[in-house]
Amino acid sequence: MYRRVIGPLVACTLLAFLAYLVYQLARPFLAAIGVGLVLTVITFPLYDRIRRKLGGRDGAAAALMVLLVFLLLVIPAVALIGVLGEQATDVYRWGEKAASQDNPVQRTLERLAAYRNHPVLGRGVEWILPQLEAFAANAKHTVPEAMKKLIGTVTGMLTSILANVLAFFLNLILALAAMGIFYARGESLLGEVAALVPLPRERSKELFSRLGMVTKAVVKGVGLTCLAQGALGGLGFWIAGIPSALLFGTVMAFTGLIPVVGTAIVWVPAVLYLFFTGQTTWAMGLLLWCALLVGNIDNVLRPLLIGGKAGMPLPLLIVGILGGLISFGLMGLITGPLILTVLLFVLEEYHREVPDAEEPLPPAAPGPPPVQG
């Protein structure tokens, strides 16, 4: 009884408890390790090329690859965070200054008042003028509050990073160290993990291959699309003379993940600001630029970059990305699609193992004809 039931039960309980303790120890560093793992998966082909040129020396290739990632990605990202923090402060001060005017939309009111007697536009002008006057009267309170809501999340994130410099650099060191380990021993670690999966060796390799393809597809399809939207949006803001274009472009890169509205959360208020301040030509130009190009480029780039590389339909991939983002934060962009990939793979294995439904039996042979009485 002890050997058959109690012994295995105690062993499984102890193993589960130890796994829980290990998780508690590693939980503060999971985000950094996850970032290192994702960067390793994306850049592993380049590491493999460097390793072959160095004669198969894993350690030297891993060290060189970590140095390249640090110089080409980490240093520019840290510099960008500092610039965005400064621009966020400038935007808030600019909003307070604009709201401190007695009537920030006075020029717009004067231009619209000229159309009061217009046969077509007169009624619309009569309706909108009181709305603008009410807005101007409360602008000292509404504009700062709107600015706080618009950049509050981004400013909070940036100031949090800058205020916790020690924690930031600790996570950075952990991510780089994890990358070095994954580069040098990634293939052997993958083999050990695959051996723990209760599947045949070939199917385990297939599962991990799909997880790698999904990770690359999400980073390329979603990441590059959001970067393109942010870059084009920031360029439009800069040409139109909107201050802190880099900050607003960065915000648009993140809001590109939001379905339906997306980047319009950022550029619609900018178009209204240009219109209300009498810059009608720039307002129309920014409207066309953002509505036609920034707002629709994801419909072209995302399917083009992802294609069939994710191994699942694009709508299902988007659901995994958004669900992961809501449930797990920024790392959920990768975690959500990976969970769906494992689920689809398990269902596929189930259909492989379960035989098809039994074919219906053939009709019975007709018996002898009844004897005629």
GUVOTI-214257 format. One record per residue (C-alpha): x, y, z; residue number from 1. Coordinates in steps of 0.5 Angstrom, whole numbers, plus 500, padded with zeros to 3 digits. Each point is the difference from the previous one (the first is absolute). Last residue first. Layout:
# residues N
+-----+-----+-----+-----+
!   x !   y !   z ! pos !
+-----+-----+-----+-----+
!   X !   Y !   Z ! NUM !
...
+-----+-----+-----+-----+
//
This chain:
# residues 373
+-----+-----+-----+-----+
!   x !   y !   z ! pos !
+-----+-----+-----+-----+
! 404 ! 458 ! 405 ! 373 !
! 506 ! 504 ! 496 ! 372 !
! 506 ! 499 ! 504 ! 371 !
! 503 ! 507 ! 501 ! 370 !
! 506 ! 502 ! 496 ! 369 !
! 507 ! 498 ! 503 ! 368 !
! 503 ! 505 ! 504 ! 367 !
! 503 ! 507 ! 497 ! 366 !
! 507 ! 501 ! 502 ! 365 !
! 501 ! 504 ! 506 ! 364 !
! 501 ! 508 ! 498 ! 363 !
! 508 ! 501 ! 501 ! 362 !
! 502 ! 503 ! 507 ! 361 !
! 501 ! 507 ! 501 ! 360 !
! 507 ! 502 ! 500 ! 359 !
! 503 ! 501 ! 507 ! 358 !
! 501 ! 507 ! 502 ! 357 !
! 507 ! 502 ! 499 ! 356 !
! 506 ! 498 ! 504 ! 355 !
! 502 ! 505 ! 506 ! 354 !
! 507 ! 500 ! 500 ! 353 !
! 501 ! 505 ! 494 ! 352 !
! 494 ! 504 ! 502 ! 351 !
! 503 ! 501 ! 507 ! 350 !
! 506 ! 502 ! 497 ! 349 !
! 497 ! 506 ! 496 ! 348 !
! 496 ! 502 ! 506 ! 347 !
! 507 ! 500 ! 504 ! 346 !
! 503 ! 504 ! 495 ! 345 !
! 494 ! 505 ! 499 ! 344 !
! 501 ! 501 ! 508 ! 343 !
! 507 ! 501 ! 500 ! 342 !
! 500 ! 505 ! 494 ! 341 !
! 494 ! 504 ! 504 ! 340 !
! 505 ! 500 ! 506 ! 339 !
! 505 ! 503 ! 496 ! 338 !
! 496 ! 505 ! 497 ! 337 !
! 498 ! 503 ! 507 ! 336 !
! 507 ! 500 ! 502 ! 335 !
! 503 ! 504 ! 495 ! 334 !
! 496 ! 506 ! 500 ! 333 !
! 499 ! 498 ! 507 ! 332 !
! 507 ! 503 ! 502 ! 331 !
! 497 ! 507 ! 500 ! 330 !
! 495 ! 498 ! 505 ! 329 !
! 497 ! 493 ! 502 ! 328 !
! 493 ! 500 ! 499 ! 327 !
! 498 ! 506 ! 496 ! 326 !
! 506 ! 499 ! 496 ! 325 !
! 499 ! 493 ! 499 ! 324 !
! 493 ! 501 ! 498 ! 323 !
! 502 ! 505 ! 495 ! 322 !
! 506 ! 495 ! 497 ! 321 !
! 496 ! 494 ! 500 ! 320 !
! 494 ! 503 ! 497 ! 319 !
! 504 ! 503 ! 495 ! 318 !
! 503 ! 493 ! 498 ! 317 !
! 493 ! 497 ! 500 ! 316 !
! 498 ! 506 ! 494 ! 315 !
! 507 ! 498 ! 497 ! 314 !
! 498 ! 492 ! 499 ! 313 !
! 506 ! 496 ! 503 ! 312 !
! 506 ! 497 ! 498 ! 311 !
! 504 ! 507 ! 502 ! 310 !
! 504 ! 500 ! 493 ! 309 !
! 493 ! 500 ! 496 ! 308 !
! 501 ! 507 ! 498 ! 307 !
! 503 ! 504 ! 506 ! 306 !
! 504 ! 506 ! 496 ! 305 !
! 495 ! 501 ! 495 ! 304 !
! 494 ! 499 ! 504 ! 303 !
! 502 ! 505 ! 505 ! 302 !
! 503 ! 505 ! 495 ! 301 !
! 494 ! 501 ! 496 ! 300 !
! 494 ! 501 ! 505 ! 299 !
! 505 ! 503 ! 505 ! 298 !
! 501 ! 505 ! 495 ! 297 !
! 493 ! 503 ! 500 ! 296 !
! 500 ! 504 ! 506 ! 295 !
! 507 ! 503 ! 498 ! 294 !
! 499 ! 501 ! 493 ! 293 !
! 493 ! 502 ! 498 ! 292 !
! 497 ! 503 ! 507 ! 291 !
! 507 ! 503 ! 503 ! 290 !
! 502 ! 503 ! 493 ! 289 !
! 493 ! 503 ! 498 ! 288 !
! 499 ! 503 ! 507 ! 287 !
! 507 ! 503 ! 501 ! 286 !
! 499 ! 503 ! 493 ! 285 !
! 493 ! 503 ! 502 ! 284 !
! 503 ! 502 ! 507 ! 283 !
! 506 ! 503 ! 496 ! 282 !
! 495 ! 504 ! 496 ! 281 !
! 495 ! 502 ! 505 ! 280 !
! 506 ! 503 ! 505 ! 279 !
! 495 ! 505 ! 503 ! 278 !
! 501 ! 498 ! 507 ! 277 !
! 494 ! 496 ! 501 ! 276 !
! 502 ! 496 ! 493 ! 275 !
! 507 ! 498 ! 503 ! 274 !
! 497 ! 498 ! 506 ! 273 !
! 495 ! 496 ! 497 ! 272 !
! 505 ! 496 ! 496 ! 271 !
! 504 ! 499 ! 506 ! 270 !
! 494 ! 497 ! 504 ! 269 !
! 499 ! 495 ! 494 ! 268 !
! 507 ! 498 ! 500 ! 267 !
! 501 ! 497 ! 507 ! 266 !
! 493 ! 496 ! 501 ! 265 !
! 500 ! 499 ! 492 ! 264 !
! 506 ! 495 ! 501 ! 263 !
! 496 ! 494 ! 501 ! 262 !
! 492 ! 501 ! 500 ! 261 !
! 498 ! 494 ! 497 ! 260 !
! 505 ! 495 ! 504 ! 259 !
! 505 ! 503 ! 505 ! 258 !
! 507 ! 497 ! 498 ! 257 !
! 502 ! 507 ! 496 ! 256 !
! 499 ! 503 ! 507 ! 255 !
! 507 ! 498 ! 502 ! 254 !
! 503 ! 503 ! 493 ! 253 !
! 496 ! 506 ! 501 ! 252 !
! 503 ! 501 ! 507 ! 251 !
! 507 ! 500 ! 497 ! 250 !
! 498 ! 505 ! 494 ! 249 !
! 497 ! 505 ! 505 ! 248 !
! 506 ! 500 ! 504 ! 247 !
! 504 ! 501 ! 494 ! 246 !
! 496 ! 505 ! 497 ! 245 !
! 501 ! 504 ! 507 ! 244 !
! 497 ! 507 ! 497 ! 243 !
! 495 ! 499 ! 494 ! 242 !
! 503 ! 504 ! 494 ! 241 !
! 496 ! 497 ! 495 ! 240 !
! 507 ! 497 ! 497 ! 239 !
! 501 ! 497 ! 507 ! 238 !
! 493 ! 497 ! 501 ! 237 !
! 501 ! 497 ! 493 ! 236 !
! 506 ! 497 ! 502 ! 235 !
! 498 ! 497 ! 507 ! 234 !
! 494 ! 497 ! 496 ! 233 !
! 505 ! 496 ! 495 ! 232 !
! 504 ! 498 ! 505 ! 231 !
! 495 ! 498 ! 505 ! 230 !
! 496 ! 496 ! 495 ! 229 !
! 507 ! 497 ! 497 ! 228 !
! 502 ! 498 ! 507 ! 227 !
! 493 ! 497 ! 501 ! 226 !
! 500 ! 496 ! 494 ! 225 !
! 508 ! 498 ! 502 ! 224 !
! 497 ! 497 ! 506 ! 223 !
! 494 ! 496 ! 498 ! 222 !
! 502 ! 497 ! 494 ! 221 !
! 508 ! 499 ! 502 ! 220 !
! 499 ! 499 ! 507 ! 219 !
! 494 ! 496 ! 499 ! 218 !
! 503 ! 495 ! 495 ! 217 !
! 506 ! 499 ! 503 ! 216 !
! 497 ! 498 ! 506 ! 215 !
! 495 ! 495 ! 496 ! 214 !
! 506 ! 497 ! 497 ! 213 !
! 503 ! 499 ! 506 ! 212 !
! 494 ! 496 ! 503 ! 211 !
! 499 ! 496 ! 494 ! 210 !
! 507 ! 498 ! 500 ! 209 !
! 499 ! 498 ! 507 ! 208 !
! 494 ! 496 ! 499 ! 207 !
! 503 ! 496 ! 494 ! 206 !
! 506 ! 499 ! 504 ! 205 !
! 496 ! 496 ! 505 ! 204 !
! 496 ! 497 ! 494 ! 203 !
! 507 ! 497 ! 498 ! 202 !
! 502 ! 498 ! 507 ! 201 !
! 493 ! 496 ! 501 ! 200 !
! 496 ! 504 ! 505 ! 199 !
! 499 ! 500 ! 508 ! 198 !
! 505 ! 507 ! 500 ! 197 !
! 506 ! 499 ! 505 ! 196 !
! 504 ! 498 ! 494 ! 195 !
! 499 ! 506 ! 497 ! 194 !
! 502 ! 504 ! 506 ! 193 !
! 507 ! 496 ! 499 ! 192 !
! 500 ! 501 ! 493 ! 191 !
! 499 ! 508 ! 501 ! 190 !
! 505 ! 501 ! 505 ! 189 !
! 505 ! 496 ! 495 ! 188 !
! 498 ! 505 ! 495 ! 187 !
! 500 ! 506 ! 504 ! 186 !
! 507 ! 499 ! 503 ! 185 !
! 504 ! 505 ! 497 ! 184 !
! 495 ! 505 ! 498 ! 183 !
! 495 ! 499 ! 505 ! 182 !
! 505 ! 501 ! 505 ! 181 !
! 503 ! 506 ! 497 ! 180 !
! 492 ! 503 ! 499 ! 179 !
! 499 ! 498 ! 508 ! 178 !
! 506 ! 505 ! 502 ! 177 !
! 497 ! 505 ! 495 ! 176 !
! 494 ! 500 ! 503 ! 175 !
! 502 ! 499 ! 507 ! 174 !
! 505 ! 507 ! 499 ! 173 !
! 494 ! 503 ! 498 ! 172 !
! 496 ! 498 ! 506 ! 171 !
! 505 ! 503 ! 504 ! 170 !
! 501 ! 506 ! 496 ! 169 !
! 492 ! 502 ! 501 ! 168 !
! 500 ! 498 ! 507 ! 167 !
! 506 ! 505 ! 502 ! 166 !
! 497 ! 505 ! 495 ! 165 !
! 493 ! 500 ! 504 ! 164 !
! 498 ! 507 ! 499 ! 163 !
! 502 ! 500 ! 493 ! 162 !
! 496 ! 494 ! 499 ! 161 !
! 494 ! 503 ! 504 ! 160 !
! 501 ! 507 ! 496 ! 159 !
! 499 ! 496 ! 494 ! 158 !
! 494 ! 496 ! 501 ! 157 !
! 496 ! 506 ! 504 ! 156 !
! 502 ! 504 ! 494 ! 155 !
! 497 ! 495 ! 495 ! 154 !
! 494 ! 499 ! 504 ! 153 !
! 498 ! 507 ! 502 ! 152 !
! 501 ! 502 ! 493 ! 151 !
! 493 ! 501 ! 497 ! 150 !
! 497 ! 500 ! 507 ! 149 !
! 504 ! 506 ! 503 ! 148 !
! 499 ! 503 ! 493 ! 147 !
! 493 ! 500 ! 501 ! 146 !
! 500 ! 502 ! 507 ! 145 !
! 504 ! 506 ! 498 ! 144 !
! 496 ! 502 ! 494 ! 143 !
! 493 ! 499 ! 504 ! 142 !
! 502 ! 505 ! 506 ! 141 !
! 503 ! 506 ! 497 ! 140 !
! 495 ! 499 ! 494 ! 139 !
! 494 ! 501 ! 503 ! 138 !
! 498 ! 506 ! 497 ! 137 !
! 503 ! 498 ! 493 ! 136 !
! 496 ! 494 ! 500 ! 135 !
! 493 ! 503 ! 502 ! 134 !
! 502 ! 505 ! 494 ! 133 !
! 501 ! 494 ! 495 ! 132 !
! 494 ! 497 ! 502 ! 131 !
! 496 ! 507 ! 499 ! 130 !
! 503 ! 501 ! 493 ! 129 !
! 499 ! 493 ! 498 ! 128 !
! 492 ! 500 ! 499 ! 127 !
! 500 ! 507 ! 497 ! 126 !
! 506 ! 498 ! 495 ! 125 !
! 496 ! 494 ! 498 ! 124 !
! 493 ! 504 ! 499 ! 123 !
! 504 ! 505 ! 495 ! 122 !
! 504 ! 495 ! 496 ! 121 !
! 495 ! 499 ! 494 ! 120 !
! 497 ! 507 ! 499 ! 119 !
! 506 ! 504 ! 504 ! 118 !
! 498 ! 505 ! 505 ! 117 !
! 504 ! 497 ! 506 ! 116 !
! 506 ! 499 ! 495 ! 115 !
! 504 ! 506 ! 503 ! 114 !
! 499 ! 498 ! 507 ! 113 !
! 504 ! 493 ! 498 ! 112 !
! 507 ! 504 ! 499 ! 111 !
! 499 ! 504 ! 506 ! 110 !
! 499 ! 494 ! 504 ! 109 !
! 506 ! 497 ! 497 ! 108 !
! 504 ! 506 ! 502 ! 107 !
! 498 ! 500 ! 507 ! 106 !
! 501 ! 492 ! 502 ! 105 !
! 505 ! 501 ! 505 ! 104 !
! 495 ! 505 ! 504 ! 103 !
! 503 ! 504 ! 506 ! 102 !
! 507 ! 496 ! 499 ! 101 !
! 502 ! 495 ! 506 ! 100 !
! 498 ! 494 ! 496 !  99 !
! 505 ! 501 ! 495 !  98 !
! 506 ! 501 ! 505 !  97 !
! 497 ! 494 ! 504 !  96 !
! 500 ! 495 ! 494 !  95 !
! 507 ! 503 ! 498 !  94 !
! 503 ! 498 ! 507 !  93 !
! 497 ! 493 ! 499 !  92 !
! 503 ! 499 ! 494 !  91 !
! 507 ! 502 ! 502 !  90 !
! 499 ! 495 ! 506 !  89 !
! 499 ! 495 ! 495 !  88 !
! 506 ! 502 ! 496 !  87 !
! 505 ! 499 ! 505 !  86 !
! 497 ! 493 ! 502 !  85 !
! 500 ! 499 ! 493 !  84 !
! 508 ! 502 ! 499 !  83 !
! 502 ! 496 ! 506 !  82 !
! 496 ! 493 ! 497 !  81 !
! 503 ! 501 ! 493 !  80 !
! 507 ! 500 ! 503 !  79 !
! 499 ! 494 ! 504 !  78 !
! 497 ! 497 ! 493 !  77 !
! 506 ! 502 ! 496 !  76 !
! 505 ! 497 ! 505 !  75 !
! 496 ! 493 ! 501 !  74 !
! 499 ! 499 ! 492 !  73 !
! 506 ! 501 ! 496 !  72 !
! 505 ! 500 ! 505 !  71 !
! 497 ! 495 ! 505 !  70 !
! 498 ! 495 ! 495 !  69 !
! 507 ! 500 ! 497 !  68 !
! 503 ! 499 ! 507 !  67 !
! 496 ! 494 ! 501 !  66 !
! 502 ! 497 ! 493 !  65 !
! 507 ! 501 ! 501 !  64 !
! 499 ! 496 ! 507 !  63 !
! 496 ! 495 ! 497 !  62 !
! 505 ! 499 ! 494 !  61 !
! 506 ! 499 ! 505 !  60 !
! 496 ! 495 ! 504 !  59 !
! 498 ! 496 ! 494 !  58 !
! 506 ! 499 ! 497 !  57 !
! 498 ! 496 ! 493 !  56 !
! 506 ! 503 ! 496 !  55 !
! 499 ! 507 ! 501 !  54 !
! 496 ! 501 ! 493 !  53 !
! 495 ! 495 ! 502 !  52 !
! 499 ! 503 ! 507 !  51 !
! 499 ! 507 ! 496 !  50 !
! 495 ! 496 ! 496 !  49 !
! 496 ! 497 ! 505 !  48 !
! 500 ! 506 ! 504 !  47 !
! 496 ! 504 ! 494 !  46 !
! 495 ! 494 ! 500 !  45 !
! 499 ! 501 ! 507 !  44 !
! 498 ! 507 ! 500 !  43 !
! 492 ! 499 ! 501 !  42 !
! 501 ! 494 ! 505 !  41 !
! 505 ! 503 ! 504 !  40 !
! 496 ! 507 ! 500 !  39 !
! 494 ! 496 ! 503 !  38 !
! 504 ! 496 ! 505 !  37 !
! 503 ! 507 ! 503 !  36 !
! 494 ! 503 ! 500 !  35 !
! 497 ! 494 ! 504 !  34 !
! 506 ! 500 ! 505 !  33 !
! 499 ! 507 ! 501 !  32 !
! 492 ! 499 ! 501 !  31 !
! 501 ! 494 ! 504 !  30 !
! 505 ! 503 ! 505 !  29 !
! 496 ! 502 ! 506 !  28 !
! 496 ! 493 ! 499 !  27 !
! 507 ! 496 ! 501 !  26 !
! 500 ! 498 ! 507 !  25 !
! 492 ! 499 ! 500 !  24 !
! 500 ! 496 ! 494 !  23 !
! 506 ! 496 ! 504 !  22 !
! 496 ! 499 ! 506 !  21 !
! 494 ! 498 ! 496 !  20 !
! 504 ! 495 ! 496 !  19 !
! 502 ! 497 ! 507 !  18 !
! 493 ! 499 ! 502 !  17 !
! 498 ! 497 ! 494 !  16 !
! 506 ! 495 ! 501 !  15 !
! 498 ! 499 ! 507 !  14 !
! 493 ! 498 ! 498 !  13 !
! 502 ! 496 ! 494 !  12 !
! 505 ! 496 ! 505 !  11 !
! 495 ! 499 ! 505 !  10 !
! 495 ! 497 ! 495 !   9 !
! 505 ! 496 ! 497 !   8 !
! 501 ! 497 ! 507 !   7 !
! 493 ! 499 ! 503 !   6 !
! 497 ! 497 ! 494 !   5 !
! 504 ! 494 ! 497 !   4 !
! 506 ! 499 ! 505 !   3 !
! 496 ! 502 ! 506 !   2 !
! 494 ! 495 ! 498 !   1 !
+-----+-----+-----+-----+
//
